[in-house]
């Protein structure tokens, strides 16, 4: 199949990594994959894999970008003889939904998150003939808010490349870059640094400030960029100045996430980034804007699976609880840390393979094409 993937951009984020891994696996299976987005750090990875990328201004609702995007998408679908269109965000899905009505191409969407339906936004949200949802609670949200028939929704997973994310990934260059030495206790946090995603980044900085006097060698690497980056950096700089050394380091957007995770002792975050850390056999505190699960182990499996490791419906993330969990983790016996690390990778291998994610997509593509 000639498959068009459309998303807002290709910078750090769960949906962006999902599309990158799905596109690569579809390419391995013999499909021709083309990606349309405003570009970003993952663009080079796609190009190196032989996947064509078209720069289309899908990142916002500005009228000139809307007009330009409609024209470019229409041309790509015609010129590339596209068999199936797969959209991954509200803006591209809305535009492609309009084109779908006239061009009649098979149209699939993926719901990676829940969107607000306030202020009339519900009416500029379009879902395809078939929709993939990355968790059961998102499936329920689609049925409740958009009345999508259950038969048209398939629950899929955020597939993780367990060779790219593994305990054996070398990271000496990362340790050198961030001056990580033997005995350092390094926390890694990865997220898009937007105001609606960065709550735990602020809480983590406060926790580091509180824990520095009692935990020797404590360091933190915060990865990601966005509209809240400057505010996060200001808080981190204040902590570094207070202690007279670089404790908290912000990297901005990076694509060597696997190596950065490998260099850490503990991961804090949610969703796909947490699953990548789990695949790398790193203990994870699952915490985000949507809620808090805490240090992942066997007792947290059910709630984590139900929410796709996003914490929706869980208790609110609070600085005090995060601080206590970090302190407790660094007081654990090594054998207990090793046990939860190995268990974490086993969960990814069982539930979150790239192969399953791609099987789900291929199945839905065929259903959409047959329905047409």
DRENDO-1510 file (C-alpha; in Angstrom, 1 decimal, always signed):
<recs>
REC; n; res; u; v; w
REC; 1; UNK; +0.0; +0.0; +0.0 .
REC; 2; UNK; +1.0; +3.6; -0.5 .
REC; 3; UNK; +0.3; +5.1; +2.9 .
REC; 4; UNK; +0.2; +8.7; +3.9 .
REC; 5; UNK; +0.8; +9.5; +7.6 .
REC; 6; UNK; -0.2; +13.0; +8.7 .
REC; 7; UNK; +0.6; +14.7; +12.0 .
REC; 8; UNK; +1.3; +18.2; +13.3 .
REC; 9; UNK; +5.1; +17.9; +13.7 .
REC; 10; UNK; +7.9; +15.5; +14.4 .
REC; 11; UNK; +9.5; +16.9; +17.5 .
REC; 12; UNK; +9.6; +15.1; +20.9 .
REC; 13; UNK; +6.3; +13.6; +21.8 .
REC; 14; UNK; +4.4; +10.3; +22.2 .
REC; 15; UNK; +2.4; +10.6; +19.0 .
REC; 16; UNK; +5.5; +11.7; +17.0 .
REC; 17; UNK; +7.5; +8.7; +18.2 .
REC; 18; UNK; +4.5; +6.4; +17.6 .
REC; 19; UNK; +4.2; +7.6; +14.0 .
REC; 20; UNK; +8.0; +7.2; +13.5 .
REC; 21; UNK; +8.1; +3.6; +14.7 .
REC; 22; UNK; +4.9; +2.6; +12.9 .
REC; 23; UNK; +6.1; +4.1; +9.7 .
REC; 24; UNK; +9.5; +2.3; +9.9 .
REC; 25; UNK; +7.8; -1.1; +10.6 .
REC; 26; UNK; +5.3; -0.6; +7.8 .
REC; 27; UNK; +8.3; +0.2; +5.5 .
REC; 28; UNK; +10.0; -3.0; +6.7 .
REC; 29; UNK; +6.9; -5.0; +5.7 .
REC; 30; UNK; +7.1; -3.7; +2.1 .
REC; 31; UNK; +4.6; -0.7; +2.2 .
REC; 32; UNK; +5.5; +2.7; +0.8 .
REC; 33; UNK; +5.1; +5.2; +3.6 .
REC; 34; UNK; +5.0; +9.0; +3.1 .
REC; 35; UNK; +4.8; +11.4; +6.0 .
REC; 36; UNK; +3.4; +14.9; +6.0 .
REC; 37; UNK; +4.0; +17.3; +8.9 .
REC; 38; UNK; +5.6; +20.6; +9.9 .
REC; 39; UNK; +8.9; +18.7; +10.5 .
REC; 40; UNK; +11.1; +18.3; +13.6 .
REC; 41; UNK; +13.8; +16.2; +15.1 .
REC; 42; UNK; +12.5; +12.9; +13.9 .
REC; 43; UNK; +12.4; +14.0; +10.3 .
REC; 44; UNK; +16.1; +12.9; +9.7 .
REC; 45; UNK; +15.4; +9.4; +11.2 .
REC; 46; UNK; +12.5; +8.9; +8.7 .
REC; 47; UNK; +14.6; +10.1; +5.8 .
REC; 48; UNK; +17.5; +7.9; +6.7 .
REC; 49; UNK; +15.1; +5.0; +6.7 .
REC; 50; UNK; +14.0; +5.8; +3.2 .
REC; 51; UNK; +10.7; +7.4; +4.1 .
REC; 52; UNK; +9.7; +10.5; +2.2 .
REC; 53; UNK; +8.7; +13.6; +4.2 .
REC; 54; UNK; +6.6; +16.5; +3.0 .
REC; 55; UNK; +6.7; +19.7; +5.0 .
REC; 56; UNK; +3.1; +20.8; +5.5 .
REC; 57; UNK; +2.2; +23.6; +8.0 .
REC; 58; UNK; -0.2; +21.4; +10.1 .
REC; 59; UNK; +1.0; +22.7; +13.4 .
REC; 60; UNK; -1.7; +25.4; +14.0 .
REC; 61; UNK; -5.0; +26.8; +12.8 .
REC; 62; UNK; -3.8; +30.0; +11.2 .
REC; 63; UNK; -5.9; +30.7; +8.1 .
REC; 64; UNK; -2.9; +30.9; +5.7 .
REC; 65; UNK; -1.6; +27.5; +7.1 .
REC; 66; UNK; -5.0; +25.9; +6.7 .
REC; 67; UNK; -5.3; +27.0; +3.1 .
REC; 68; UNK; -1.7; +26.0; +2.3 .
REC; 69; UNK; -2.1; +22.6; +4.0 .
REC; 70; UNK; -5.3; +21.7; +2.2 .
REC; 71; UNK; -3.7; +22.4; -1.1 .
REC; 72; UNK; -0.5; +20.5; -0.3 .
REC; 73; UNK; -2.3; +17.5; +1.1 .
REC; 74; UNK; -4.5; +17.2; -1.9 .
REC; 75; UNK; -1.5; +17.4; -4.2 .
REC; 76; UNK; +0.4; +14.7; -2.2 .
REC; 77; UNK; -2.6; +12.3; -2.3 .
REC; 78; UNK; -2.9; +12.7; -6.0 .
REC; 79; UNK; +0.8; +12.7; -6.9 .
REC; 80; UNK; +1.8; +9.8; -4.7 .
REC; 81; UNK; -1.2; +7.7; -5.7 .
REC; 82; UNK; -2.1; +7.3; -2.0 .
REC; 83; UNK; -4.1; +4.1; -1.1 .
REC; 84; UNK; -4.8; +4.9; +2.6 .
REC; 85; UNK; -4.6; +8.1; +4.7 .
REC; 86; UNK; -3.8; +7.8; +8.4 .
REC; 87; UNK; -4.0; +11.0; +10.5 .
REC; 88; UNK; -2.7; +11.5; +14.0 .
REC; 89; UNK; -3.9; +14.8; +15.4 .
REC; 90; UNK; -6.9; +17.2; +15.5 .
REC; 91; UNK; -5.8; +19.7; +12.8 .
REC; 92; UNK; -4.6; +17.2; +10.2 .
REC; 93; UNK; -7.7; +15.0; +10.8 .
REC; 94; UNK; -10.0; +18.0; +10.4 .
REC; 95; UNK; -8.4; +19.0; +7.1 .
REC; 96; UNK; -8.1; +15.4; +5.7 .
REC; 97; UNK; -11.7; +14.8; +6.8 .
REC; 98; UNK; -12.8; +17.7; +4.5 .
REC; 99; UNK; -10.7; +16.2; +1.6 .
REC; 100; UNK; -12.0; +12.7; +2.3 .
REC; 101; UNK; -15.5; +13.8; +1.6 .
REC; 102; UNK; -14.6; +14.9; -2.0 .
REC; 103; UNK; -11.7; +12.6; -2.8 .
REC; 104; UNK; -13.2; +9.4; -1.2 .
REC; 105; UNK; -9.8; +7.9; -0.2 .
REC; 106; UNK; -9.9; +5.4; +2.7 .
REC; 107; UNK; -9.4; +7.4; +5.9 .
REC; 108; UNK; -8.1; +6.2; +9.3 .
REC; 109; UNK; -7.3; +8.2; +12.4 .
REC; 110; UNK; -5.6; +7.5; +15.7 .
REC; 111; UNK; -6.6; +9.0; +19.0 .
REC; 112; UNK; -3.4; +9.4; +21.1 .
REC; 113; UNK; -5.0; +11.6; +23.7 .
REC; 114; UNK; -8.3; +13.1; +24.7 .
REC; 115; UNK; -9.2; +16.5; +23.2 .
REC; 116; UNK; -11.4; +19.2; +24.9 .
REC; 117; UNK; -14.8; +19.5; +23.4 .
REC; 118; UNK; -15.4; +23.0; +24.8 .
REC; 119; UNK; -15.7; +26.2; +22.8 .
REC; 120; UNK; -17.1; +24.4; +19.7 .
REC; 121; UNK; -13.8; +22.5; +19.2 .
REC; 122; UNK; -15.9; +19.3; +19.0 .
REC; 123; UNK; -17.2; +20.4; +15.7 .
REC; 124; UNK; -13.7; +20.9; +14.1 .
REC; 125; UNK; -12.7; +17.4; +15.1 .
REC; 126; UNK; -13.0; +14.7; +12.5 .
REC; 127; UNK; -12.5; +10.9; +12.9 .
REC; 128; UNK; -11.9; +8.5; +10.0 .
REC; 129; UNK; -14.0; +5.6; +8.7 .
REC; 130; UNK; -12.0; +3.6; +11.2 .
REC; 131; UNK; -10.2; +4.9; +14.4 .
REC; 132; UNK; -7.4; +3.4; +16.4 .
REC; 133; UNK; -7.3; +4.3; +20.1 .
REC; 134; UNK; -4.2; +3.8; +22.2 .
REC; 135; UNK; -6.1; +2.8; +25.3 .
REC; 136; UNK; -9.5; +1.6; +26.5 .
REC; 137; UNK; -10.3; +4.8; +28.3 .
REC; 138; UNK; -9.7; +6.8; +25.0 .
REC; 139; UNK; -12.0; +4.3; +23.2 .
REC; 140; UNK; -14.7; +5.1; +25.8 .
REC; 141; UNK; -14.1; +8.8; +25.4 .
REC; 142; UNK; -14.6; +8.5; +21.6 .
REC; 143; UNK; -17.8; +6.6; +22.0 .
REC; 144; UNK; -19.2; +9.0; +24.7 .
REC; 145; UNK; -18.2; +12.3; +23.2 .
REC; 146; UNK; -18.2; +11.7; +19.5 .
REC; 147; UNK; -20.7; +8.7; +19.3 .
REC; 148; UNK; -18.3; +6.7; +17.2 .
REC; 149; UNK; -19.7; +3.1; +16.9 .
REC; 150; UNK; -17.7; +0.6; +18.9 .
REC; 151; UNK; -17.3; -1.5; +15.7 .
REC; 152; UNK; -15.3; +1.3; +14.1 .
REC; 153; UNK; -12.8; +1.6; +17.0 .
REC; 154; UNK; -9.8; -0.6; +17.5 .
REC; 155; UNK; -7.7; -0.4; +20.6 .
REC; 156; UNK; -4.0; -0.5; +19.8 .
REC; 157; UNK; -0.7; +0.0; +21.7 .
REC; 158; UNK; +2.2; +2.4; +21.7 .
REC; 159; UNK; +4.7; +0.0; +20.1 .
REC; 160; UNK; +8.2; +0.2; +21.5 .
REC; 161; UNK; +11.4; -0.8; +19.7 .
REC; 162; UNK; +12.9; -3.1; +22.3 .
REC; 163; UNK; +16.2; -3.3; +20.4 .
REC; 164; UNK; +16.7; +0.4; +20.4 .
REC; 165; UNK; +15.5; +0.7; +24.0 .
REC; 166; UNK; +17.5; -1.9; +25.9 .
REC; 167; UNK; +19.8; -2.2; +29.0 .
REC; 168; UNK; +22.8; -2.8; +26.7 .
REC; 169; UNK; +22.7; +0.5; +24.8 .
REC; 170; UNK; +26.1; +2.2; +25.2 .
REC; 171; UNK; +25.9; +5.6; +26.8 .
REC; 172; UNK; +29.5; +6.7; +27.6 .
REC; 173; UNK; +29.2; +9.8; +25.5 .
REC; 174; UNK; +26.1; +10.8; +27.3 .
REC; 175; UNK; +27.8; +10.3; +30.7 .
REC; 176; UNK; +30.7; +12.4; +29.5 .
REC; 177; UNK; +28.4; +15.1; +28.1 .
REC; 178; UNK; +26.5; +15.5; +31.4 .
REC; 179; UNK; +29.5; +14.7; +33.7 .
REC; 180; UNK; +27.8; +11.6; +35.2 .
REC; 181; UNK; +30.2; +9.6; +37.3 .
REC; 182; UNK; +30.2; +6.4; +39.2 .
REC; 183; UNK; +27.9; +6.7; +42.2 .
REC; 184; UNK; +25.8; +9.5; +40.8 .
REC; 185; UNK; +22.1; +9.2; +41.2 .
REC; 186; UNK; +20.7; +10.5; +38.0 .
REC; 187; UNK; +17.0; +11.0; +37.3 .
REC; 188; UNK; +15.8; +11.3; +33.6 .
REC; 189; UNK; +12.6; +13.1; +32.7 .
REC; 190; UNK; +11.3; +13.1; +29.0 .
REC; 191; UNK; +8.3; +15.0; +27.8 .
REC; 192; UNK; +7.1; +17.7; +25.5 .
REC; 193; UNK; +7.7; +20.9; +27.5 .
REC; 194; UNK; +4.4; +22.5; +26.9 .
REC; 195; UNK; +2.3; +24.1; +29.6 .
REC; 196; UNK; -0.3; +21.3; +29.4 .
REC; 197; UNK; +2.4; +18.6; +29.7 .
REC; 198; UNK; +5.1; +20.0; +32.0 .
REC; 199; UNK; +3.5; +20.0; +35.5 .
REC; 200; UNK; +5.8; +17.2; +36.7 .
REC; 201; UNK; +8.9; +18.9; +35.3 .
REC; 202; UNK; +8.2; +21.8; +37.7 .
REC; 203; UNK; +7.5; +19.3; +40.5 .
REC; 204; UNK; +10.6; +17.4; +39.9 .
REC; 205; UNK; +12.8; +20.5; +40.1 .
REC; 206; UNK; +11.2; +21.3; +43.5 .
REC; 207; UNK; +11.8; +17.7; +44.6 .
REC; 208; UNK; +15.5; +17.9; +43.6 .
REC; 209; UNK; +15.8; +21.1; +45.5 .
REC; 210; UNK; +14.4; +19.4; +48.6 .
REC; 211; UNK; +16.4; +16.2; +48.2 .
REC; 212; UNK; +19.9; +17.6; +47.3 .
REC; 213; UNK; +20.9; +18.1; +51.0 .
REC; 214; UNK; +20.2; +14.5; +51.9 .
REC; 215; UNK; +21.0; +12.5; +48.7 .
REC; 216; UNK; +24.7; +12.7; +47.6 .
REC; 217; UNK; +25.4; +12.8; +43.8 .
REC; 218; UNK; +21.8; +13.6; +42.8 .
REC; 219; UNK; +21.4; +14.9; +39.3 .
REC; 220; UNK; +18.5; +15.4; +36.8 .
REC; 221; UNK; +18.3; +15.5; +33.0 .
REC; 222; UNK; +15.2; +17.0; +31.6 .
REC; 223; UNK; +14.6; +16.3; +27.9 .
REC; 224; UNK; +12.1; +18.1; +25.6 .
REC; 225; UNK; +11.2; +21.4; +24.2 .
REC; 226; UNK; +8.0; +23.5; +24.1 .
REC; 227; UNK; +6.2; +26.7; +25.1 .
REC; 228; UNK; +7.0; +26.2; +28.8 .
REC; 229; UNK; +10.7; +25.4; +28.3 .
REC; 230; UNK; +11.9; +28.9; +29.4 .
REC; 231; UNK; +9.8; +28.7; +32.7 .
REC; 232; UNK; +11.2; +25.3; +33.5 .
REC; 233; UNK; +14.7; +26.4; +32.7 .
REC; 234; UNK; +14.4; +29.4; +35.0 .
REC; 235; UNK; +13.5; +27.2; +37.9 .
REC; 236; UNK; +16.3; +24.8; +37.1 .
REC; 237; UNK; +18.9; +27.6; +36.9 .
REC; 238; UNK; +17.8; +28.9; +40.3 .
REC; 239; UNK; +18.4; +25.4; +41.9 .
REC; 240; UNK; +21.8; +25.1; +40.2 .
REC; 241; UNK; +22.8; +28.6; +41.4 .
REC; 242; UNK; +21.6; +27.8; +44.9 .
REC; 243; UNK; +23.9; +24.8; +45.2 .
REC; 244; UNK; +26.7; +26.2; +43.1 .
REC; 245; UNK; +26.8; +23.3; +40.6 .
REC; 246; UNK; +24.9; +21.9; +37.6 .
REC; 247; UNK; +22.4; +19.5; +39.2 .
REC; 248; UNK; +19.5; +19.9; +36.8 .
REC; 249; UNK; +20.3; +20.0; +33.0 .
REC; 250; UNK; +17.8; +20.8; +30.3 .
REC; 251; UNK; +18.6; +19.4; +26.8 .
REC; 252; UNK; +15.8; +20.6; +24.6 .
REC; 253; UNK; +14.6; +18.3; +21.9 .
REC; 254; UNK; +16.8; +15.2; +21.4 .
REC; 255; UNK; +16.6; +12.0; +19.3 .
REC; 256; UNK; +19.1; +10.0; +21.3 .
REC; 257; UNK; +16.6; +9.4; +24.1 .
REC; 258; UNK; +17.6; +5.7; +24.4 .
REC; 259; UNK; +21.1; +6.7; +25.3 .
REC; 260; UNK; +20.0; +9.4; +27.8 .
REC; 261; UNK; +17.7; +6.9; +29.5 .
REC; 262; UNK; +20.4; +4.3; +29.6 .
REC; 263; UNK; +22.7; +6.8; +31.5 .
REC; 264; UNK; +20.1; +7.4; +34.2 .
REC; 265; UNK; +19.3; +5.6; +37.5 .
REC; 266; UNK; +15.6; +6.4; +37.6 .
REC; 267; UNK; +13.0; +7.7; +35.1 .
REC; 268; UNK; +10.1; +10.0; +35.8 .
REC; 269; UNK; +7.3; +10.6; +33.3 .
REC; 270; UNK; +4.3; +9.0; +31.5 .
REC; 271; UNK; +3.0; +7.3; +28.4 .
REC; 272; UNK; +5.4; +6.3; +25.6 .
REC; 273; UNK; +8.5; +7.8; +27.3 .
REC; 274; UNK; +7.9; +5.7; +30.4 .
REC; 275; UNK; +7.4; +2.6; +28.3 .
REC; 276; UNK; +10.7; +3.3; +26.5 .
REC; 277; UNK; +12.5; +3.6; +29.9 .
REC; 278; UNK; +10.8; +0.4; +31.1 .
REC; 279; UNK; +12.1; -1.4; +27.9 .
REC; 280; UNK; +15.5; -0.1; +28.9 .
REC; 281; UNK; +15.1; -1.8; +32.3 .
REC; 282; UNK; +14.9; +1.5; +34.2 .
REC; 283; UNK; +12.7; +1.8; +37.3 .
REC; 284; UNK; +10.0; +4.4; +36.5 .
REC; 285; UNK; +7.9; +6.8; +38.6 .
REC; 286; UNK; +4.8; +7.2; +36.5 .
REC; 287; UNK; +3.6; +10.8; +36.8 .
REC; 288; UNK; +2.1; +13.4; +34.5 .
REC; 289; UNK; -0.4; +16.2; +34.1 .
REC; 290; UNK; -3.3; +13.7; +34.1 .
REC; 291; UNK; -2.4; +12.0; +37.4 .
REC; 292; UNK; +0.0; +9.9; +39.4 .
REC; 293; UNK; +0.7; +6.2; +39.7 .
REC; 294; UNK; +4.1; +6.2; +41.4 .
REC; 295; UNK; +7.0; +3.7; +41.2 .
REC; 296; UNK; +5.9; +1.0; +38.8 .
REC; 297; UNK; +5.9; -2.6; +40.0 .
REC; 298; UNK; +3.6; -5.6; +39.8 .
REC; 299; UNK; +1.0; -3.9; +42.0 .
REC; 300; UNK; +0.6; -1.0; +39.5 .
REC; 301; UNK; +0.1; -3.1; +36.4 .
REC; 302; UNK; -3.7; -3.0; +36.1 .
REC; 303; UNK; -4.1; +0.7; +36.5 .
REC; 304; UNK; -1.1; +1.5; +34.2 .
REC; 305; UNK; -2.5; -0.7; +31.4 .
REC; 306; UNK; -6.0; +0.7; +31.8 .
REC; 307; UNK; -4.7; +4.3; +31.2 .
REC; 308; UNK; -1.9; +3.4; +28.7 .
REC; 309; UNK; +0.6; +4.6; +31.4 .
REC; 310; UNK; -1.0; +8.1; +31.2 .
REC; 311; UNK; -2.5; +8.2; +34.7 .
REC; 312; UNK; -5.9; +9.5; +33.6 .
REC; 313; UNK; -8.4; +9.2; +36.5 .
REC; 314; UNK; -5.6; +8.5; +39.0 .
REC; 315; UNK; -4.7; +10.7; +42.0 .
REC; 316; UNK; -3.3; +14.1; +41.3 .
REC; 317; UNK; +0.5; +14.4; +41.0 .
REC; 318; UNK; +1.9; +16.4; +43.9 .
REC; 319; UNK; +5.4; +17.6; +44.7 .
REC; 320; UNK; +5.4; +16.1; +48.2 .
REC; 321; UNK; +4.5; +12.6; +47.0 .
REC; 322; UNK; +7.0; +12.7; +44.2 .
REC; 323; UNK; +9.7; +13.8; +46.5 .
REC; 324; UNK; +9.0; +11.0; +49.0 .
REC; 325; UNK; +8.9; +8.3; +46.2 .
REC; 326; UNK; +12.3; +9.5; +44.9 .
REC; 327; UNK; +13.7; +9.4; +48.4 .
REC; 328; UNK; +12.3; +5.9; +48.9 .
REC; 329; UNK; +13.6; +4.6; +45.6 .
REC; 330; UNK; +17.2; +5.7; +46.4 .
REC; 331; UNK; +16.9; +3.9; +49.7 .
REC; 332; UNK; +15.9; +0.6; +48.1 .
REC; 333; UNK; +18.1; -2.6; +48.1 .
REC; 334; UNK; +19.8; -3.3; +44.8 .
REC; 335; UNK; +18.1; -6.7; +44.4 .
REC; 336; UNK; +14.7; -5.0; +44.7 .
REC; 337; UNK; +15.7; -2.4; +42.0 .
REC; 338; UNK; +16.9; -5.2; +39.8 .
REC; 339; UNK; +13.7; -7.1; +40.2 .
REC; 340; UNK; +11.4; -4.2; +39.2 .
REC; 341; UNK; +13.7; -3.2; +36.4 .
REC; 342; UNK; +13.5; -6.7; +34.8 .
REC; 343; UNK; +9.7; -6.8; +35.4 .
REC; 344; UNK; +9.3; -3.5; +33.7 .
REC; 345; UNK; +10.9; -4.7; +30.5 .
REC; 346; UNK; +8.9; -7.9; +30.6 .
REC; 347; UNK; +5.6; -5.8; +30.6 .
REC; 348; UNK; +6.8; -4.0; +27.5 .
REC; 349; UNK; +7.7; -7.2; +25.7 .
REC; 350; UNK; +4.3; -8.8; +26.5 .
REC; 351; UNK; +2.0; -5.8; +25.9 .
REC; 352; UNK; +3.7; -3.1; +23.8 .
REC; 353; UNK; +5.5; -4.6; +20.8 .
REC; 354; UNK; +6.0; -2.6; +17.5 .
REC; 355; UNK; +4.8; -5.8; +15.7 .
REC; 356; UNK; +1.4; -5.7; +17.5 .
REC; 357; UNK; +1.0; -2.0; +16.8 .
REC; 358; UNK; +1.7; -2.5; +13.1 .
REC; 359; UNK; -0.6; -5.6; +12.9 .
REC; 360; UNK; -3.4; -3.4; +14.3 .
REC; 361; UNK; -2.8; -0.7; +11.8 .
REC; 362; UNK; -2.7; -3.1; +8.8 .
REC; 363; UNK; -5.9; -4.7; +9.9 .
REC; 364; UNK; -7.7; -1.3; +10.2 .
REC; 365; UNK; -6.3; -0.2; +6.8 .
REC; 366; UNK; -7.8; -3.2; +5.1 .
REC; 367; UNK; -11.2; -2.7; +6.8 .
REC; 368; UNK; -11.3; +0.9; +5.6 .
REC; 369; UNK; -10.3; +0.0; +2.1 .
REC; 370; UNK; -12.9; -2.8; +2.0 .
REC; 371; UNK; -15.6; -0.5; +3.4 .
REC; 372; UNK; -14.9; +2.0; +0.6 .
</recs>
